Amino acid sequence: MWTDSLPWCSWSCEMWIALGADSSIASRIMEMMIEKLNVLAPYMDKKESVLRPGLTKVATSQPLAMTCALRELMMNGQTVEAVASLFPQLFSALLVRVGSCVGVQLPKDINSNSIGPDRKGALKSLASFDVCGVAVEALRILLARAQLEEVVKPLDQDGAWDKMKNPQQHITGVTLLSRAMARHAGPRLPAIVEALCPSLNNIYECQRVTVTAFFAELLSHHVVTELMMMDLLMNNMMERISEPCCTVRMLALRGLGNIAMGSPEKVNKYAKELLAAMSAGMEEKDDPGKLITLEAMSGLSKVLLYLDQKNVHLLVVYIFMKIKPFLENESDEIRCAAILLLGNLSKFGTDEPVFKDQIHNVLVSLLLHLSDPNQQVVKACKYSMRVFAPLVGSEQITSMFQKHLHEDKSLHYGEFINDLTKYLIQDFPNMLNFYHNTVVQFFKSNWADIRASAAMFIGFLLGNLPEELFIHMNMGNITRGLVMLLQDPDPTVRAKAAEAMGHFH
């Protein structure tokens, strides 16, 4: 019957629904379809036109027809027993099928057998026929038939089904599905995970992405440890780190970071593997959107909250040096992740003199980013500076940071920097040359707010500097920088540069 032209007429649909009435027949049909879906090519890459570059994914007819058949078969309420006996295999096959169908088009000759009046009806229903939609509907019906209403309900509320069909939101949709399964269908997961594992080595990248996304979210939930799946999932994530597909590598790092959320007590057991994977992710070269780097830094921040000192202390400075280049990254998310990671790393640097030196190397950058145009970056700066304040080596500065730098409180930036420069001059006179040269470099920042703050910083530093310490200052360099800022396109920057020049002795 699945050789009939798609989309099927009501008679064909009713025939498949009727087959679901006999549980043993339905089970045998389902077993055969699962087996076929797992081996048949889900689509073909075809060149649509000689005028258009690139290939289009076009659905292959047999797997598409089998997905439709499964959907119709499970519409029969009497398939409950068959579904129960084959649930892990059905769930696995349909989830992988959903991943295989995202962005896949219908074949142009799909209803070439339709003739006459039937062809008009077929073309009309074809307009609403969607390759991925069929697989998503089948998956939803499967969950309902398995009496997993508690799983279906949040997925309906969050619009997860539409997200799964959308190439830009597919990973989010799969993540929501995984979350709902972990929360409401935990005991079913070991068999599902076992059935999904072979797809991680599939030749189809889309299938590897879908399964890795599903596994990555599972690691956010303690049910993974309760059901003794941690080692299996952990090993699968580690194997994906060397994947050719960037998205799979990014999702693997997400999964490893999620261990800190789902099973924090396991973090130290896997400390060596986690730190190696995250460090490698921060060095990733084949990462066009820096998504792997972002995931590595975010994951490492989560993991560091639970790692013991002995597992990290030898790597503190090494990791710090990896973070440093990202503090000025154009991406708000990457700047934010790098600064948060810096704060979380600092608790391991209390006994490392070299780390304390590195804190001074980035202090100016973080002080200036307190006026970053992105509020999440500002909050990250406040958090990190408050956390590493004791490492700065000044009681007054530590007190200032811990008193004024709270994420939910506003900061009078001018007053704060004015007071801070007094303590820098008092406690670190030998660092003044380094500080002011670092500030001047920010006169060329991409962000007007940062350029204005850099001019303000220099102004207060000069205004509070005793005469005898001016020998530490490269006034020629400062003057040239401020003159350049007087011609800045931003009026606030020009005003702050003029104010700074007013502090010249």
ROTORNU-865819 format. One record per residue (C-alpha): residue in three letters; x, y, z; residue number from 1. Coordinates in nm, 3 decimals. Example, Ala and Ser with C-alpha at 12.3 -4.5 7.8 and 13.67 -1.06 7.14 Angstrom:
BEGIN
> ALA;1.230;-0.450;0.780;1
> SER;1.367;-0.106;0.714;2
***
This chain:
BEGIN
> MET;0.000;0.000;0.000;1
> TRP;0.288;0.237;0.052;2
> THR;0.350;0.244;-0.320;3
> ASP;0.036;0.459;-0.348;4
> SER;0.099;0.820;-0.439;5
> LEU;0.150;1.056;-0.148;6
> PRO;-0.022;1.225;0.021;7
> TRP;-0.259;0.933;0.064;8
> CYS;-0.632;0.955;0.007;9
> SER;-0.866;0.893;0.302;10
> TRP;-0.922;0.531;0.187;11
> SER;-0.549;0.449;0.209;12
> CYS;-0.525;0.614;0.550;13
> GLU;-0.823;0.414;0.678;14
> MET;-0.662;0.091;0.554;15
> TRP;-0.347;0.159;0.758;16
> ILE;-0.549;0.257;1.064;17
> ALA;-0.746;-0.068;1.031;18
> LEU;-0.422;-0.270;1.032;19
> GLY;-0.356;-0.136;1.380;20
> ALA;-0.657;-0.323;1.519;21
> ASP;-0.461;-0.651;1.545;22
> SER;-0.174;-0.606;1.790;23
> SER;0.044;-0.888;1.656;24
> ILE;0.009;-0.770;1.295;25
> ALA;0.075;-0.411;1.400;26
> SER;0.389;-0.520;1.589;27
> ARG;0.527;-0.710;1.291;28
> ILE;0.461;-0.416;1.057;29
> MET;0.625;-0.175;1.302;30
> GLU;0.932;-0.398;1.343;31
> MET;0.975;-0.420;0.967;32
> MET;0.938;-0.042;0.925;33
> ILE;1.185;0.035;1.206;34
> GLU;1.438;-0.196;1.043;35
> LYS;1.391;-0.031;0.704;36
> LEU;1.395;0.326;0.837;37
> ASN;1.726;0.254;1.008;38
> VAL;1.900;0.148;0.686;39
> LEU;1.731;0.330;0.396;40
> ALA;1.867;0.662;0.270;41
> PRO;1.632;0.933;0.403;42
> TYR;1.703;1.176;0.119;43
> MET;1.907;1.231;-0.195;44
> ASP;2.120;1.535;-0.273;45
> LYS;2.005;1.675;-0.607;46
> LYS;2.110;1.972;-0.812;47
> GLU;1.794;2.176;-0.858;48
> SER;1.913;2.394;-1.141;49
> VAL;2.225;2.458;-1.345;50
> LEU;2.174;2.827;-1.267;51
> ARG;2.170;2.778;-0.889;52
> PRO;2.478;2.660;-0.700;53
> GLY;2.454;2.393;-0.431;54
> LEU;2.244;2.084;-0.378;55
> THR;1.889;2.037;-0.250;56
> LYS;1.790;1.756;-0.016;57
> VAL;1.499;1.564;-0.167;58
> ALA;1.311;1.298;0.030;59
> THR;1.332;0.937;-0.087;60
> SER;0.989;0.785;-0.141;61
> GLN;0.999;0.461;0.061;62
> PRO;1.108;0.602;0.402;63
> LEU;0.860;0.888;0.356;64
> ALA;0.578;0.642;0.287;65
> MET;0.679;0.428;0.586;66
> THR;0.673;0.731;0.815;67
> CYS;0.321;0.811;0.691;68
> ALA;0.222;0.447;0.747;69
> LEU;0.353;0.450;1.105;70
> ARG;0.163;0.768;1.173;71
> GLU;-0.166;0.622;1.044;72
> LEU;-0.109;0.286;1.211;73
> MET;-0.062;0.446;1.555;74
> MET;-0.381;0.650;1.510;75
> ASN;-0.561;0.329;1.604;76
> GLY;-0.607;0.322;1.982;77
> GLN;-0.566;-0.055;1.977;78
> THR;-0.194;-0.024;1.899;79
> VAL;-0.119;0.056;2.266;80
> GLU;0.022;-0.292;2.329;81
> ALA;0.235;-0.293;2.012;82
> VAL;0.365;0.055;2.089;83
> ALA;0.450;-0.043;2.448;84
> SER;0.654;-0.345;2.337;85
> LEU;0.850;-0.149;2.074;86
> PHE;0.857;0.199;2.230;87
> PRO;1.236;0.251;2.257;88
> GLN;1.293;0.139;1.897;89
> LEU;0.999;0.343;1.765;90
> PHE;1.108;0.654;1.956;91
> SER;1.465;0.619;1.833;92
> ALA;1.366;0.557;1.470;93
> LEU;1.122;0.850;1.461;94
> LEU;1.355;1.095;1.639;95
> VAL;1.633;1.012;1.393;96
> ARG;1.379;1.038;1.111;97
> VAL;1.281;1.388;1.230;98
> GLY;1.647;1.489;1.225;99
> SER;1.686;1.344;0.875;100
> CYS;1.391;1.544;0.739;101
> VAL;1.472;1.897;0.852;102
> GLY;1.497;2.115;0.543;103
> VAL;1.419;1.821;0.313;104
> GLN;1.188;1.880;0.016;105
> LEU;0.926;1.659;-0.141;106
> PRO;1.025;1.482;-0.465;107
> LYS;0.873;1.655;-0.767;108
> ASP;0.725;1.330;-0.900;109
> ILE;0.559;1.239;-0.570;110
> ASN;0.205;1.207;-0.709;111
> SER;0.283;1.137;-1.071;112
> ASN;0.041;0.841;-1.058;113
> SER;-0.254;1.074;-0.990;114
> ILE;-0.471;1.143;-1.293;115
> GLY;-0.778;1.342;-1.386;116
> PRO;-0.990;1.485;-1.106;117
> ASP;-0.781;1.296;-0.848;118
> ARG;-0.473;1.491;-0.953;119
> LYS;-0.637;1.823;-0.860;120
> GLY;-0.719;1.695;-0.511;121
> ALA;-0.373;1.548;-0.475;122
> LEU;-0.207;1.878;-0.568;123
> LYS;-0.428;2.064;-0.320;124
> SER;-0.337;1.833;-0.030;125
> LEU;0.027;1.835;-0.146;126
> ALA;0.050;2.202;-0.056;127
> SER;0.004;2.116;0.314;128
> PHE;0.216;1.799;0.301;129
> ASP;0.550;1.844;0.476;130
> VAL;0.828;1.584;0.490;131
> CYS;0.949;1.678;0.838;132
> GLY;0.595;1.752;0.956;133
> VAL;0.492;1.390;0.893;134
> ALA;0.779;1.260;1.109;135
> VAL;0.704;1.511;1.387;136
> GLU;0.336;1.418;1.386;137
> ALA;0.426;1.047;1.404;138
> LEU;0.655;1.115;1.702;139
> ARG;0.384;1.310;1.883;140
> ILE;0.127;1.035;1.819;141
> LEU;0.377;0.778;1.949;142
> LEU;0.413;0.966;2.279;143
> ALA;0.036;1.000;2.313;144
> ARG;-0.019;0.632;2.232;145
> ALA;0.247;0.541;2.492;146
> GLN;0.034;0.738;2.744;147
> LEU;0.307;0.996;2.802;148
> GLU;0.073;1.295;2.828;149
> GLU;0.307;1.458;3.080;150
> VAL;0.577;1.461;2.813;151
> VAL;0.346;1.589;2.538;152
> LYS;0.196;1.872;2.744;153
> PRO;0.511;2.086;2.796;154
> LEU;0.616;2.020;2.436;155
> ASP;0.282;2.155;2.314;156
> GLN;0.308;2.457;2.545;157
> ASP;0.664;2.542;2.436;158
> GLY;0.594;2.501;2.064;159
> ALA;0.859;2.229;2.050;160
> TRP;0.703;2.048;1.753;161
> ASP;0.729;2.350;1.523;162
> LYS;1.082;2.416;1.650;163
> MET;1.188;2.063;1.558;164
> LYS;1.078;2.125;1.198;165
> ASN;1.261;2.458;1.172;166
> PRO;1.628;2.427;1.060;167
> GLN;1.722;2.728;1.277;168
> GLN;1.543;2.597;1.587;169
> HIS;1.571;2.220;1.544;170
> ILE;1.831;2.178;1.820;171
> THR;1.613;2.380;2.061;172
> GLY;1.314;2.159;1.979;173
> VAL;1.511;1.837;2.035;174
> THR;1.649;1.981;2.361;175
> LEU;1.292;2.046;2.482;176
> LEU;1.195;1.689;2.392;177
> SER;1.496;1.548;2.579;178
> ARG;1.416;1.765;2.884;179
> ALA;1.054;1.649;2.891;180
> MET;1.158;1.284;2.862;181
> ALA;1.415;1.320;3.141;182
> ARG;1.160;1.482;3.372;183
> HIS;0.856;1.268;3.299;184
> ALA;0.971;0.941;3.140;185
> GLY;1.304;0.864;3.306;186
> PRO;1.268;0.483;3.333;187
> ARG;1.224;0.460;2.955;188
> LEU;1.553;0.637;2.880;189
> PRO;1.813;0.354;2.911;190
> ALA;1.654;0.153;2.629;191
> ILE;1.607;0.470;2.418;192
> VAL;1.971;0.572;2.467;193
> GLU;2.085;0.224;2.369;194
> ALA;1.871;0.237;2.052;195
> LEU;1.999;0.585;1.959;196
> CYS;2.372;0.521;2.009;197
> PRO;2.437;0.361;1.666;198
> SER;2.311;0.680;1.495;199
> LEU;2.603;0.876;1.642;200
> ASN;2.826;0.706;1.385;201
> ASN;2.584;0.747;1.097;202
> ILE;2.704;0.895;0.770;203
> TYR;2.425;1.154;0.785;204
> GLU;2.541;1.463;0.972;205
> CYS;2.183;1.572;1.049;206
> GLN;2.118;1.248;1.238;207
> ARG;2.436;1.285;1.443;208
> VAL;2.336;1.644;1.531;209
> THR;1.988;1.538;1.648;210
> VAL;2.108;1.249;1.866;211
> THR;2.396;1.450;2.016;212
> ALA;2.153;1.734;2.103;213
> PHE;1.920;1.482;2.271;214
> PHE;2.206;1.327;2.473;215
> ALA;2.358;1.666;2.565;216
> GLU;2.035;1.777;2.734;217
> LEU;1.994;1.443;2.917;218
> LEU;2.321;1.516;3.096;219
> SER;2.152;1.819;3.259;220
> HIS;1.936;1.581;3.462;221
> HIS;2.030;1.364;3.758;222
> VAL;1.817;1.080;3.622;223
> VAL;2.121;0.993;3.405;224
> THR;2.319;0.905;3.719;225
> GLU;2.023;0.737;3.890;226
> LEU;1.975;0.505;3.592;227
> MET;2.352;0.442;3.554;228
> MET;2.379;0.596;3.207;229
> MET;2.650;0.850;3.294;230
> ASP;2.954;0.654;3.173;231
> LEU;2.787;0.565;2.843;232
> LEU;2.676;0.923;2.771;233
> MET;3.006;1.072;2.890;234
> ASN;3.205;0.842;2.661;235
> ASN;2.976;0.924;2.369;236
> MET;3.026;1.299;2.425;237
> MET;3.406;1.258;2.447;238
> GLU;3.409;1.063;2.119;239
> ARG;3.216;1.344;1.948;240
> ILE;3.488;1.601;2.034;241
> SER;3.686;1.483;1.729;242
> GLU;3.378;1.487;1.500;243
> PRO;3.417;1.651;1.156;244
> CYS;3.087;1.841;1.206;245
> CYS;3.124;2.170;1.400;246
> THR;2.767;2.156;1.536;247
> VAL;2.818;1.805;1.676;248
> ARG;3.143;1.915;1.846;249
> MET;2.967;2.218;1.995;250
> LEU;2.681;2.001;2.127;251
> ALA;2.926;1.749;2.273;252
> LEU;3.091;2.029;2.472;253
> ARG;2.745;2.146;2.583;254
> GLY;2.672;1.795;2.709;255
> LEU;3.001;1.778;2.900;256
> GLY;2.929;2.115;3.062;257
> ASN;2.578;1.999;3.151;258
> ILE;2.724;1.727;3.377;259
> ALA;2.788;2.005;3.631;260
> MET;2.413;2.079;3.634;261
> GLY;2.277;1.726;3.629;262
> SER;2.534;1.535;3.835;263
> PRO;2.775;1.780;4.004;264
> GLU;2.903;1.501;4.228;265
> LYS;3.052;1.335;3.917;266
> VAL;3.252;1.636;3.798;267
> ASN;3.573;1.547;3.983;268
> LYS;3.555;1.186;3.861;269
> TYR;3.579;1.314;3.503;270
> ALA;3.796;1.620;3.581;271
> LYS;4.082;1.525;3.349;272
> GLU;3.856;1.456;3.050;273
> LEU;3.638;1.764;3.107;274
> LEU;3.931;2.005;3.138;275
> ALA;4.103;1.856;2.831;276
> ALA;3.787;1.880;2.619;277
> MET;3.704;2.238;2.728;278
> SER;4.062;2.358;2.677;279
> ALA;4.070;2.206;2.330;280
> GLY;3.735;2.371;2.251;281
> MET;3.877;2.714;2.339;282
> GLU;4.158;2.655;2.087;283
> GLU;3.923;2.537;1.810;284
> LYS;4.031;2.675;1.470;285
> ASP;3.746;2.534;1.257;286
> ASP;3.480;2.739;1.434;287
> PRO;3.338;3.010;1.203;288
> GLY;3.078;3.150;1.446;289
> LYS;3.291;3.082;1.757;290
> LEU;3.004;2.864;1.885;291
> ILE;3.243;2.588;1.994;292
> THR;3.459;2.841;2.180;293
> LEU;3.152;2.989;2.348;294
> GLU;3.025;2.647;2.455;295
> ALA;3.371;2.550;2.586;296
> MET;3.396;2.864;2.802;297
> SER;3.037;2.837;2.926;298
> GLY;3.084;2.467;3.005;299
> LEU;3.414;2.526;3.184;300
> SER;3.251;2.797;3.398;301
> LYS;2.986;2.544;3.510;302
> VAL;3.242;2.271;3.576;303
> LEU;3.480;2.494;3.775;304
> LEU;3.210;2.555;4.036;305
> TYR;3.245;2.190;4.147;306
> LEU;3.608;2.098;4.072;307
> ASP;3.854;2.044;4.356;308
> GLN;4.167;2.260;4.379;309
> LYS;4.397;1.962;4.319;310
> ASN;4.238;1.899;3.978;311
> VAL;4.280;2.254;3.852;312
> HIS;4.575;2.433;4.015;313
> LEU;4.835;2.323;3.756;314
> LEU;4.616;2.451;3.471;315
> VAL;4.503;2.786;3.616;316
> VAL;4.749;3.012;3.431;317
> TYR;4.723;2.803;3.112;318
> ILE;4.342;2.840;3.106;319
> PHE;4.372;3.209;3.192;320
> MET;4.593;3.268;2.888;321
> LYS;4.331;3.096;2.671;322
> ILE;4.058;3.330;2.803;323
> LYS;4.247;3.657;2.762;324
> PRO;4.208;3.706;2.383;325
> PHE;3.828;3.676;2.412;326
> LEU;3.783;3.966;2.655;327
> GLU;3.767;4.211;2.363;328
> ASN;3.574;3.987;2.124;329
> GLU;3.304;4.158;1.916;330
> SER;3.045;3.900;2.024;331
> ASP;2.862;4.005;2.340;332
> GLU;2.806;3.640;2.433;333
> ILE;3.174;3.550;2.400;334
> ARG;3.291;3.855;2.601;335
> CYS;3.038;3.769;2.870;336
> ALA;3.138;3.400;2.882;337
> ALA;3.511;3.486;2.893;338
> ILE;3.467;3.734;3.179;339
> LEU;3.247;3.497;3.383;340
> LEU;3.501;3.218;3.330;341
> LEU;3.776;3.449;3.453;342
> GLY;3.585;3.504;3.778;343
> ASN;3.512;3.134;3.827;344
> LEU;3.876;3.046;3.757;345
> SER;4.011;3.299;4.006;346
> LYS;3.914;3.095;4.313;347
> PHE;4.185;2.847;4.209;348
> GLY;4.453;3.117;4.181;349
> THR;4.483;3.222;4.544;350
> ASP;4.813;3.034;4.591;351
> GLU;4.952;3.118;4.248;352
> PRO;5.167;3.438;4.239;353
> VAL;5.174;3.421;3.857;354
> PHE;4.795;3.423;3.848;355
> LYS;4.785;3.735;4.065;356
> ASP;5.010;3.907;3.809;357
> GLN;4.771;3.802;3.534;358
> ILE;4.479;3.961;3.723;359
> HIS;4.658;4.296;3.702;360
> ASN;4.709;4.237;3.329;361
> VAL;4.332;4.228;3.269;362
> LEU;4.222;4.467;3.544;363
> VAL;4.208;4.773;3.315;364
> SER;4.007;4.581;3.054;365
> LEU;3.742;4.477;3.307;366
> LEU;3.727;4.825;3.464;367
> LEU;3.657;4.975;3.122;368
> HIS;3.401;4.708;3.034;369
> LEU;3.199;4.819;3.335;370
> SER;3.064;5.068;3.080;371
> ASP;3.022;4.803;2.807;372
> PRO;2.716;4.865;2.584;373
> ASN;2.590;4.515;2.671;374
> GLN;2.438;4.487;3.019;375
> GLN;2.515;4.116;3.053;376
> VAL;2.883;4.193;2.999;377
> VAL;2.864;4.466;3.265;378
> LYS;2.710;4.219;3.511;379
> ALA;2.978;3.961;3.429;380
> CYS;3.249;4.222;3.498;381
> LYS;3.095;4.311;3.835;382
> TYR;3.070;3.945;3.932;383
> SER;3.426;3.854;3.830;384
> MET;3.589;4.161;3.983;385
> ARG;3.407;4.103;4.308;386
> VAL;3.521;3.738;4.311;387
> PHE;3.888;3.804;4.230;388
> ALA;3.913;4.125;4.441;389
> PRO;4.123;3.959;4.717;390
> LEU;4.386;3.863;4.455;391
> VAL;4.448;4.225;4.352;392
> GLY;4.659;4.283;4.661;393
> SER;4.498;4.599;4.796;394
> GLU;4.260;4.605;5.091;395
> GLN;4.101;4.932;4.977;396
> ILE;4.042;4.806;4.622;397
> THR;3.906;4.474;4.753;398
> SER;3.666;4.667;4.979;399
> MET;3.558;4.892;4.690;400
> PHE;3.490;4.601;4.454;401
> GLN;3.293;4.406;4.712;402
> LYS;3.093;4.709;4.821;403
> HIS;3.006;4.868;4.485;404
> LEU;3.018;4.590;4.223;405
> HIS;2.686;4.410;4.260;406
> GLU;2.504;4.289;3.949;407
> ASP;2.167;4.431;4.054;408
> LYS;2.298;4.773;4.162;409
> SER;2.376;5.074;3.944;410
> LEU;2.727;5.218;3.955;411
> HIS;2.830;5.584;3.936;412
> TYR;3.116;5.512;3.702;413
> GLY;3.293;5.849;3.726;414
> GLU;3.305;5.852;4.106;415
> PHE;3.408;5.487;4.117;416
> ILE;3.701;5.531;3.875;417
> ASN;3.811;5.854;4.043;418
> ASP;3.838;5.681;4.382;419
> LEU;3.992;5.369;4.230;420
> THR;4.276;5.558;4.056;421
> LYS;4.374;5.706;4.396;422
> TYR;4.419;5.357;4.539;423
> LEU;4.605;5.234;4.227;424
> ILE;4.848;5.527;4.262;425
> GLN;4.886;5.464;4.636;426
> ASP;4.925;5.083;4.631;427
> PHE;5.081;5.012;4.290;428
> PRO;5.304;5.309;4.190;429
> ASN;5.539;5.075;4.001;430
> MET;5.248;4.956;3.782;431
> LEU;5.141;5.306;3.667;432
> ASN;5.338;5.287;3.343;433
> PHE;5.168;4.957;3.256;434
> TYR;4.822;5.080;3.357;435
> HIS;4.824;5.400;3.156;436
> ASN;4.973;5.237;2.845;437
> THR;4.700;4.973;2.863;438
> VAL;4.428;5.238;2.897;439
> VAL;4.562;5.430;2.594;440
> GLN;4.524;5.114;2.381;441
> PHE;4.149;5.134;2.448;442
> PHE;4.132;5.475;2.280;443
> LYS;4.094;5.267;1.961;444
> SER;3.821;5.040;2.098;445
> ASN;3.531;4.949;1.867;446
> TRP;3.285;5.072;2.131;447
> ALA;3.232;5.444;2.188;448
> ASP;3.136;5.380;2.552;449
> ILE;3.472;5.212;2.614;450
> ARG;3.666;5.492;2.438;451
> ALA;3.486;5.749;2.654;452
> SER;3.561;5.552;2.970;453
> ALA;3.927;5.516;2.871;454
> ALA;3.953;5.896;2.833;455
> MET;3.783;5.938;3.173;456
> PHE;4.020;5.685;3.332;457
> ILE;4.328;5.868;3.203;458
> GLY;4.183;6.200;3.316;459
> PHE;4.128;6.083;3.674;460
> LEU;4.468;5.909;3.681;461
> LEU;4.643;6.232;3.575;462
> GLY;4.429;6.444;3.807;463
> ASN;4.513;6.232;4.113;464
> LEU;4.881;6.175;4.030;465
> PRO;5.140;6.344;4.253;466
> GLU;5.404;6.551;4.071;467
> GLU;5.689;6.312;4.157;468
> LEU;5.515;6.018;3.985;469
> PHE;5.472;6.187;3.647;470
> ILE;5.803;6.031;3.543;471
> HIS;5.611;5.702;3.511;472
> MET;5.379;5.850;3.248;473
> ASN;5.441;5.867;2.874;474
> MET;5.279;6.206;2.828;475
> GLY;5.353;6.221;2.456;476
> ASN;5.162;5.897;2.400;477
> ILE;4.873;6.015;2.619;478
> THR;4.852;6.353;2.444;479
> ARG;4.849;6.202;2.095;480
> GLY;4.575;5.959;2.201;481
> LEU;4.355;6.228;2.353;482
> VAL;4.400;6.458;2.050;483
> MET;4.280;6.167;1.835;484
> LEU;3.975;6.127;2.062;485
> LEU;3.896;6.499;2.028;486
> GLN;3.814;6.416;1.663;487
> ASP;3.608;6.106;1.750;488
> PRO;3.269;6.081;1.571;489
> ASP;3.096;6.028;1.907;490
> PRO;3.022;6.353;2.100;491
> THR;3.051;6.186;2.443;492
> VAL;3.399;6.057;2.357;493
> ARG;3.506;6.407;2.245;494
> ALA;3.368;6.559;2.568;495
> LYS;3.548;6.304;2.790;496
> ALA;3.874;6.358;2.599;497
> ALA;3.846;6.735;2.653;498
> GLU;3.779;6.683;3.025;499
> ALA;4.082;6.453;3.049;500
> MET;4.308;6.714;2.891;501
> GLY;4.186;6.958;3.154;502
> HIS;4.366;6.743;3.414;503
> PHE;4.710;6.807;3.260;504
> HIS;4.940;6.973;3.514;505
***
